[in-house]
Amino acid sequence: MSDVPKQLFIGGMWQDAADGTTMPVDDPATGEILCHVADAGPKDARLAEDAAVAAQPEWARTAPRARSEILRRAYEILLARTEELALLMTSEMGKPFAEARGEVAYAAEFFRWFSEEAVRVGGDYGTLPDGRNRMLLSRRPVGPCLLVTPWNFPLAMGTRKIGPAIAAGCTMVLKPAPQTPLSVLALAAILKEAGLPDGVLNVVTTSRAGEVCEPLLRGGRIRKLSFTGSTAVGRLLLAQCAETVVRTSMELGGNAPFIVFDDADLDVAVDGAMTAKMRNMGEACTAANRFFVHRSVAEEFAGRLAERMGALVVGPGTRDGVDVGPLIDAAGRAKVEQLVEDAVARGARVLVGGRTPEGPGCFYPPTVLTDVSPDSRLTGTEIFGPVAAVLTFEEEDEVLARANDTHWGLVGYLFTQNLDRALRVSERMEVGMVGLNTGLVSNPAAPFGGVKQSGLGREGGRLGIDEFLEYQYLAIPIR
């Protein structure tokens, strides 16, 4: 922890906030302060923007292979430092150490993927319909970007945005979540070590997000915003972007349906449920939120899920054998408590969990609820915790109508052994991603994103770099 930078990273230099302010970083497993980091204000944001704008012309001209090699070196450094990065992430965010190791590998893979995409940015050339003119299409970086990352996957959400920006030739100002700044600061140090030129990446840690981000978005020099976070904050940022028509990509909230039909392989369905619900303690926008299970198999499914959930070990993520770490903070735990209490008050039955443990830390036990009323609050909001709410259905049209009855549309999960049904239902689900007989959809090689109020654009995959590139059309008459 002592080796991790605690200052702002601007123009390739580590520096204190202009007003000398710092903010604490807490350990959610104990409630104790791990350390303090610089707390940026508007002046620091302007300095970071200045650095990004100044570096943009030269960085855009840098050879694609050179950008590729920087990402490749950073990928190798990340993997070489898996243990220390995983420990850092567990300390500030709470996830179990084994899961943090997995996130390091996942995060590194974005750098490897986009190192390969950097040299594959193409264009087009063709004859226009009149036969006398030619069309040359080229692609170029959109320009300086503002990247805003969340706390739940602090390292991977950083690489998922930084990777394509570097590959495309864009400079950046990155604002990490105040709960988890250390992983991103460590990442900035790794990129500097890998040879990233000064000013290409600038990191401003802050507890004053509005004061830092709004002037950048309204100022006219930032040309792209990539944001991962809540739909409510996303709407606010979109409004701020409108003034100077800043290009945006948004990965917002989710309310994922998890549908289990009567012909599903229940072993596969329960395994999928454990992944879709318990990855990251349920603190994921992709987490299964509403379990719709066919009435004929609902009791067996819920019982088997409760048995698996009840066997999970809860405790500090650094402790051996722990499966479930703490939630991010007291507010996050209080929200989960209130949602469960509301569901129980409306008739839900608790099969396992449902009681907040005594003692320090923001722990909440894995919980399975059955007989959940459709009007319970947890069916209409992101739970963001280890709570599985089981509802039943009988007809395909019925469950699709209920699954789509939300303003979110990030991901849905579908379990059936009938191929016709799998294709039919997945096509009718109003989501950007579908997990068919699997509880995991995230992959650096796949386009990640949603529809409706779950966001705009895609991250990862071949489409991920498109968000950071513009087209230019050159008309060429042939005489």
N, C-alpha and C positions, 0 to 999 in steps of 0.2 A: 504493500500500500504506500509505503514511504517513497518508492521510486516513481510512482505515477505523478505526472505533472498536475498541479492544482491551479495553474494560471490560465488566462486566455491565450489562444494561439492565433496570432494575427501577423500576417506578412512573414511567416516563417519564424517568428520570435515568440517566446513565452513572456507574458507580461501581466501585471496586476490590473484590476479594473481601475479606470481613471479616477474614480472617487475612493478607491481603496476598500470598497465593500466586499465582504465575503458571505457565503451562505453555507449552512451545514449539510452534510450528506449523512443520512441515518442508516443504521442497520435495522431492517424491519424484523429481524429475528429477536432483537433485544431492545429495540427502541433507543439504543445508545448512539451517540454521534461518532461516526468513523473518522471524519476529517472535515475541513472547510475548504471550499474552492472559491475562486474569484466569481463575483456576482456582477455581471456586465450591466451597463446602463446605455442610454442612447448614444453617448459619445463613443463608447467602445464599438457599438454597432456600426457607426459611421466609419470608424477606422478600419473595421473588418471589410466593410463595403468598398472603401477606397482601395484596399489591398487587392480585393477580388477584381475590381474594375481595371486597375492598373496592370494586373497580370494577364487579363483576358486576351489581348491581341497576340502576344507572344505564345501563350499556351495554345491558342487556336491554330497557330502555324506549326506547332510541334508535330513531328512525324507520328503517324498512328502507331508505328512499331515501337517508338520510344514510350508512348503512353501505355502501350500494351505491356512492355517490359517492367514498368513501374508497378503496375497492378500485379503482375506475376511475382515480382519480388515481395510485395506486401503479402500476397497469398502464402508464400513460403514462410515468411516471418510469423504470420498469425498461427500457422500450424505448429511451428517450432515452439511457440510460447503458449500452447494450449492450456497447460496447467495453471500458469500464473494469471492468464486472462479469465479462465473459468472461476478461479478463486475470487478475483476482483468482482466479477459479475454476481456471484453468489453473495458476496458481502454486501453489495449496495442494493441488490434487487431481491434476493431471497431464494431464488430457485435452487433446487438440489444440485450439488456439485456435478453429478453425472449428467444431468440435463444441461448444465452450463457448458460442459465439455462438448456436448452435441451442438450447442449454439455456436461455439467457436468454429467448429467444422462447417456448419451451415453458413456462417458469416463469411468464412474464407472462400467458400465456393462461389460466392457472388463476384469476388475479385478475379478468380480464375475464369469464370464464365465471360465476364466483360473484358478481360484481357484478350480473349479470343475474338470478341465482337468488335474491338477497337479497330482491327485491321480489315473488317468486312463491311464498313460503311460504304455503300455504293451510290450510284446515281443512275442516269438513263440518257440515251441518245436515240433520236428517231426522226423520221420524216413526218411533217405535218400533212394534213389531208390535201392541201393545195399542191403538194409536190414540189413547191418552190422554196419552202422554208424548212429549216431544221430546228429541233428542240433539244437543248442540252439541259438536263436536270442535275444539279449538284446538291449536296447536303452539307450543312455547316452547323457548328454549335449555336445553340440559341442565345448563349451569353451568360453573364453572371447569374448564379442561382442562389436562392435561399432554401435550405433544406431544414426541415423541422422533424425531429425523430421522437418516438415515444419511449416510455420507460420499460415496457414489458419485454422487449427483445432489444436491449440497448446496443449490442454489438452488430447483430444481423441487420437491424433497420438502418444502421449507419452505412454498412457496406452495400446494402441494396440500393441506396441513393448515391453514395459516393462513387461506386463502381461505374455505373453508366455515365455519370457526369465526367469523370476522368476520361473514359473511353471516347466520349463525344467531343472532348476539348473544351469543356465548360469549367469556369472557376466557381468557387462556392463560399458561402457563409453558412455554417451549420450551427443550429441551436438545438442541443440535446435537451431531454427532459430534466428538470431540476432534481428529480429523485435519483437519477442514474447518470451523472455526468462523467464518472471516472472511466467507464469503458470507452467512451468516445474520445476522451483526452488521451488515453493509451493508444487508441487507434490513430489519432493524429500524429503521435510520436513515431509510430511504426511507419506511417506513410512518409514522413520526413526522412526517416532512416532509409526507406526504399528509394529515395531520390526524387520525391515530388517537389517541384520548384516552389520557392517561397511565394505566397500569395494565392496559390491555386486553391488550397483549402484553408479556411479560417474558422476557428471554433470559438463561439461565445457562449459560455455557460451563464445562466441567469435565472433568477426567480421573478424577473420583471418582463415576462414574454411580450406583453402588449407594448411596453415602452421600447422594446428592442425591435420587434418585427414590423409593427405598423409603419414607422417612418421609412423603413426599407421598401415595403411594398408600395407605398404611395409616392416614393421619391423619383421613380422613373428610370433608375439605373439597374435595378434587379429585373431580369427579364423572364424568370421562371421560378415558381414556387412548387416544391414537392413536400407534401405534408402527410404525415400519418398520425391520426389521433381521432378524437370524437367528432361526430357529425355536427354537434353544436358549435364547436370551435371552427370546424371546416367551413360552415356557412359564414361565420364572421370573417374569416380570412378571404373567402371568395369575394365578399363585398369590398374588402380593402383592395383586392387585386383589380377590381373592375375599373377603378379610377385611371390607372395607367395601362390597362389591358395586359396584365401580367399573365403569361401562360401558366396553367396550373395542372398538376396531377395530385389527386387526393385519394388516400386510402383511409376510409372513415369507418364508422361502426358497423356492427353486424348483429343479426338475430337469427343465427343459423338453425334451420330445421334439420332434424335427424329422423328420417323416416324408415321404419322397419316393417316390411310387409310380412304377411303370414307365411310366405314361402322362403323367407330369409334363412340362411344358415346362422343360427343363434350364436354359435361359437365365434363366427366371424363378426357378427353384429356387436357382441359384447366387447370383443377386442377393439373394434372400431370405436365404440363408445368410450372406452377407457382412453384411447388416444385423443379423440375429438373433444372430450370433456376435460381430461386431466393434464394435458400438455400445458406446462407453465402454470399449474394450479388453477386452470380455467381462466387465467388472465390473458386471453387472446381474442382478437376480433374474429378469428376462425372457430372459436370454441362452440361446440354444440350447445344451443340454448334451450331449444324446445324439442323434447323427444316424443315424436308421434309414433306409437307402437300399435300394430293391429290388435284389436281386442282379444283375439284368440291366442296370442302369444305374449300379451303384455305382462301378465303375472309372472311367467317364467323369466322373461327378459329382465324385469325389474328386480326379481329376487337374485338372479345371477349377477346383475350389475351391483346390487347392494353388497353382495358377498365380496366381490372384487374390490369395491371402493372401501369397504370396512376393513380390509386387510392391509391397506396402505399405511405406512408409518409416517406420522406427522412430526416435524421437528425442524431445528435449524438446518439449513441446506449444507452446511459444512460437516455435519455429523454423518458418520458412516451408516448406511442402511436406511437413510431417510428418503422417502418417496415424495413427500409433499412439504414444501417450505411455507413460510408465512406469506400472507398477502402484502401488497406493497406498503400500505400504511393504515392507520386507524380509520380513516374515512372510507377506504375501500372495504375494510372488514365490516364497518357499521352498515354500509349499503347492503352487503350480502345478508347480514343478520336481519335487517328490516324486510328484505324480500322474502326470506324464509318465514319469518313471523307472519307476514301478510298472507302467504300461501296457506299456512296452517290455519290461520283464522278463517279462511274461506273453505276449509274442509280437507286440505291435503294431509296425507298420512306420511310420517317420517319413518322410512325403513332403516336408515342408518344415519348417524351424524346429527346435525341440526342444533347442537349446543356448543356455544363458544367456550373454549377451555380457559381456565384461570391461569394467571401468571403473565410474565412479560412477553412481548412480541405480538405480532398481528396474525395469529394463527386462527384458522377456521377448519373444522374437520370435513372430509369428503362426505357429501350428503346426497341421499336419494329420496325423492318425494314421489308418491303416487297419489292417485285420485285428485290430481291438480285441477282446479277450476280454470277454465279458459280465460276468465277475467282477472286472474291473479296478476299482480304487478310484474312478476318475474317473466311472464310470457310476452310482455311488451317492451322490455328493456334489456340491455346487455347485463347479464348477471356478473360477469367478470370475477368468478370465484368457483370453487369446487362443488357446485350444486347441480344435480341432474333432476329436471322436472319432467316426469313421465305423464303424458296424456295419451288417450286411446282414440282409435278411429276404426271405421268399418269399410268405407268405400274410397276408391282411388280419387274420384273427383272431390270428395269431401276433404281429404287430407291435403290435396293440392291447394284448394281454396284457403284452407287454414294456414298452410305453410307460406303461401304468398301474401297473406294478409298482414303486411308489415311494410313500412317505408324503407326498410333496409333490404339489401340484396347482394350480400358479399359471397356467401358460400352455403351450400346445402349438402346433406349427406343422404344417401339412398342405399338401402339394403334389400336386395331381391335376387333370386336365381333365375328369374324370367327375363330373357334378353329383350323381348318386345316391350315388356313393362319398363325395363331399365331405360331404354331409349325414349320411350313415350313420355315417361315421367320426367326424366332429366331435361328434355326439351321444353317441358311446360313449367319447370321451376324458374322463377324470376330471380336468378342469381348469376354472378359472373363466373363461379366455379362450382363444380359438383364432384363430390367424392363418391364413386360407385363402389360399394363394398370395401371401402377404406375410410379411415378416420383422419387421414393425412393428405392434404392437397398441396402444401407448400413445397416448392422445389425451385432452385435458382434457374433451372432451364425452362420453367413454365411461366406464362404471363399471370401475374397475381393482381386481382382487382375485382371490383364489384359494379353493380348497376343500381339504379334508383339512388337513394341517399347514402349508399355505401361508397360512393366515390366516382372519380373521373380518371381515365387513363389506366395504364398497366405498368407494373414493375416486374423485373425479371424476364427471362426468356429473350427471344429475338425481338420482341416488341419493346422491351424495357429501355433500350437505347433511343428509340424513336421519340420518347418524351423530351429528350435533350437536344434534338436536331431540328433544323428548319430546312425547307426546300428552297432553292433558288432556280428559277427558270430563265434560260438564256435563249433568245430568239435569234436565229442565224439565217438570213436570206442567202440563197445560192443563185448567183447571177450567171 
